[in-house]
Amino acid sequence: LFQVNGHNPGSDGQAREYLREDLQEFPGGEVLLYKLDDLTRVNPVTLETVLRCLQARYMADTFYTNAGCTLVALNPFKPVPQLYSPELMREYHAAPQPQKLKPHVFTVGEQTYRNVKSLIEPVNQSIVVSGESGAGKSWTSCCLMKFYAVVATSPASWESHKIAERIEQRILNSNPVMEAFGECDFLSKVSSDS
Ligand SMILES: Nc1ncnc2c1ncn2[C@@H]1O[C@H](COP(=O)(O)OP(=O)(O)OP(=O)(O)O)[C@@H](O)[C@H]1O
């Protein structure tokens, strides 16, 4: 918090004072906070203001927020089917500039997919999904696999539709294997998933 602000308070009292100053400078009330879809635009950037922004977005049922080129995903702790529909996947897939749409895990999926398809080095792509236990890492990985399964084929004909279904099933079937790797114990440490 204080490194970000450049403050180096000597005591808790001073720390609280700096925080109060930061919050007084913070523009817009809670009402507009949920509209900030990139945390780098929160000004000033403090732990408090970033959390308040994420909280406001959460209250507005907005669960994805950019932080520069990183995507912050909040666990909604409730089903949000409209956020993961095949129609929405296709919208992100078809968008000329998916990064201009609302922040979403599909943007990340689509960008990596385009990078692979362009065959420009580096062709292989990695997506780092991190967070504490229960944050939604498995959910996010599964979403990405579903996304690739849906967009990787264009079911124009009956035959290609069948191929698409087969690929989708294979990708989804690989999930238990991926999960099993997540459950493993390492020589140096026990996985947090165990
Ligand atoms: N975007 C989401 N929409 C709906 N439910 C979600 C979402 N993200 C996570 N959840 C729910 O939250 C719970 C925890 O998510 P998940 O298992 O993906 O966490 P995790 O980060 O993989 O945890 P761990 O590290 O302990 O394995 C799951 O029951 C999942 O259904």
The ligand as a Tripos MOL2 file, in Angstrom:
@<TRIPOS>MOLECULE
LIG
   31    33     1     0     0
SMALL
NO_CHARGES

@<TRIPOS>ATOM
      1 N1        -17.1830  -17.4090  -12.0780 N.pl3     1 LIG1
      2 C1        -17.8310  -18.2650  -11.2730 C.ar      1 LIG1
      3 N2        -19.1680  -18.4280  -11.3900 N.ar      1 LIG1
      4 C2        -19.8430  -19.2730  -10.5780 C.ar      1 LIG1
      5 N3        -19.2660  -20.0120   -9.6010 N.ar      1 LIG1
      6 C3        -17.9450  -19.8870   -9.4390 C.ar      1 LIG1
      7 C4        -17.1520  -19.0170  -10.2460 C.ar      1 LIG1
      8 N4        -15.8700  -19.0920   -9.8410 N.ar      1 LIG1
      9 C5        -15.8570  -19.9870   -8.8410 C.ar      1 LIG1
     10 N5        -17.0870  -20.4530   -8.5950 N.ar      1 LIG1
     11 C6        -17.4730  -21.4530   -7.5680 C.3       1 LIG1
     12 O1        -16.5900  -21.2880   -6.4540 O.3       1 LIG1
     13 C7        -16.1820  -22.5530   -5.9540 C.3       1 LIG1
     14 C8        -14.6750  -22.5940   -5.8290 C.3       1 LIG1
     15 O2        -14.1000  -22.4730   -7.1270 O.3       1 LIG1
     16 P1        -12.8460  -23.3550   -7.6040 P.3       1 LIG1
     17 O3        -13.0070  -24.7790   -7.2040 O.co2     1 LIG1
     18 O4        -12.6520  -23.0800   -9.0560 O.co2     1 LIG1
     19 O5        -11.6840  -22.7090   -6.7340 O.3       1 LIG1
     20 P2        -10.1240  -23.0080   -6.7930 P.3       1 LIG1
     21 O6         -9.4320  -21.6800   -6.8400 O.co2     1 LIG1
     22 O7         -9.7950  -23.9540   -7.8960 O.co2     1 LIG1
     23 O8         -9.8970  -23.6720   -5.3750 O.3       1 LIG1
     24 P3         -8.7220  -24.7000   -4.9050 P.3       1 LIG1
     25 O9         -7.4130  -23.9790   -5.0770 O.co2     1 LIG1
     26 O10        -9.0390  -24.9460   -3.4730 O.co2     1 LIG1
     27 O11        -8.8780  -25.9200   -5.7710 O.co2     1 LIG1
     28 C9        -16.7200  -23.6200   -6.8990 C.3       1 LIG1
     29 O12       -17.7890  -24.2670   -6.2360 O.3       1 LIG1
     30 C10       -17.2440  -22.8750   -8.0870 C.3       1 LIG1
     31 O13       -18.4590  -23.4250   -8.5160 O.3       1 LIG1
@<TRIPOS>BOND
     1     1     2 1
     2     2     3 ar
     3     2     7 ar
     4     3     4 ar
     5     4     5 ar
     6     5     6 ar
     7     6     7 ar
     8     6    10 ar
     9     7     8 ar
    10     8     9 ar
    11     9    10 ar
    12    10    11 1
    13    11    12 1
    14    11    30 1
    15    12    13 1
    16    13    14 1
    17    13    28 1
    18    14    15 1
    19    15    16 1
    20    16    17 2
    21    16    18 1
    22    16    19 1
    23    19    20 1
    24    20    21 2
    25    20    22 1
    26    20    23 1
    27    23    24 1
    28    24    25 2
    29    24    26 1
    30    24    27 1
    31    28    29 1
    32    28    30 1
    33    30    31 1
@<TRIPOS>SUBSTRUCTURE
     1 LIG1         1 GROUP 0 **** ****
